[in-house]
Structures are given as structure tokens and as C-alpha cells.
């Protein structure tokens, strides 16, 4: 009995439609994961992104101040709320300095309460700023043209598959 080595005549090529589909999927994924630049945001938002951020900052500040006013009406003896509201409602620089001085001269417990209120408001403003930035960036990403990412992805996938097949057949010879 004789044993013969069977040589595999099939080349180890990748499927071109598969590489094209993978390249297209990578291109569409890049549409959402590529960073957004300022010019792109300005184009989509018509140069209103900064105004939207400022409006959200002011609205969070107003909502927090209104809630503090409601709490102060329920408990008018709360010195920390009174000082915090005086500071927030100051119209001029002199009024703001006077309110700061009152907070500075207040007892330690009142100072800590005012600081807690300021920190809670700052946390809400940071959260609002983060959500606004994320929303604006997502809107810019949604406005990106699909074909601008899909076609280069398809082309790169096809090119990669072609080179893999060519290099694979050259290595076998």
C-alpha cells in the first residue's frame, strides 16, 4: 500500500463580499466614534452651541435658586438659605461682596451649610454641562453624511481583502 500526500489546491483567500461588508461596517462605526471638531458643531448648530450651553447654565442656576426660595419660605429661620439666596440674588458687585462678607463672618455651621448648597448647585451645573455637551456632539455625529464614511470603509475593506488574497497566493508559490 502506498501513501500519497494530498496537496491542497484551494488558495487560502478571504471572501471579497465579506471584506467589503466588514469595511462598510467599520466605516459606519467610525462615523459615531470619530471625535467631533468645533467647526463641525458650529455647522450643525448654526453657531448656537455656546448660547445653548449658557442658557442651560442659567436655567439650572435659576431652578436651583427657585427651589432654595421655596425651602426658605417654608423655613424662614434658616440662616444658611438666607445667606445663600442673598449671594445668588446680588445684582451688583458691592452686593455680592457684602453677601460674601456676611457668609465669611457667619458661624461655622452656617458656613458649612452654605458650602454644601454651593457644592450641590455646582454638581448640578456640571451634570447639565456634561449632558449638553454630549447632546450637541451626538447631534453633530448624527448630521454627518453616511456615504462619507461608508464608501471609504468599503473601499478600504475591498483593498485589504484584495491585498490579503494577492499576498496569500504569492506566499504559497
Secondary structure, DSSP 8 states (H G I E B T S, - for coil): ---------S-----HHHHHHHHHHHHHHHHHHS---HHHHHHHHTT-HHHHHHHHHHHHHHHHHHHHHHHHHH-TT-HHHHHHHHHHT--SHHHHHHHHHHHHHS-HHHHHHHHHHHHHHHHHHHHHHHHHHHHHHHHHHHTS-SHHHHHHHHHHHHHHHHHHHHHHHHHH-
